[in-house]
Amino acid sequence: MLPGELLVLLQWMAFGAFSVGAVWLSRYSLLKPRAYGFARFFAFELIFALLIRAAPFWFADPLAIRQVASWILLLASGALAVHGFYLLHTVGQPSEDIETTTVFVQQGAYRWIRHPLYLSLMLLAWGCFLKMTDSPGGLLVIGATALLVITARVEEAENMRKFGAAYEDYCQRTKMFIPTLF
C-alpha cells in the first residue's frame, strides 16, 4: 500500500472508532430527534471529520497566516471549554453528569454568552478547517456550525421549560455565541 493510501485507511479507521464510541455515548439522544443531543451528535461527527482531515497538515507551514489564525482559534476553543466545564461543574450544581445542572450559570463567560461550550466547538471546527482549507472541509465546517446553532436553539427551549422566567430574562440580557452580535 502507498503511504497516501495508508493514511486514508488510518483516517477512516479513526473516524469509524470515534463514531462507534460516539454512537454508544449518544444512543439515548439518537432515539430523540427533537432533543439537543441529536443535532449535537452530528456536529461532533463533522468536527471529528474535520480534525482527521486536518491531521496531516497540523504543523505544515507553521508561520502561514491561516496556521496562526488556526492556532489562535484552537487555543481559544480549549480555554473556553475548560472555563465553561469548570463553571457548569462548580456553579451549575449538576445532579448527575454535566448536562443535568440544577442551576443555570450566569458567571464568567456565561455572563455574556449563553453557549460558551458550543462556541468552543465552533472555534475548534473553524480552527481545524483552517489547517486544510478546501471545498469538502468548507461544507463540513458550515454543517458543523449550523448543527451547533440548531443544538443551542433546542437546548434553549429545554432550558426555558426547566428554568422558566429566569432563563427568559437571561436570554434577553445575553447573546447566544458572540457578545453584542449573535
Buried (B, 14 or more C-beta within 10 A) or exposed (E): EEEEEEEEEEBEEBBEEBBEEBEEEBEEBBEEEEBBBBBBBBBBBBBBBBBBBBBEBBEEEEEEEBBEEBBEBBEBBBEBBEBBBEBBBEBBEBEEEEEEBEEBBBEBBBBBBBBBBBBBBBBBBBBBBBBBEEEEBEEBBBBBBBBBBBBBEBBBEEBBEEBEEEBEEBBEEBBBBEEEEE
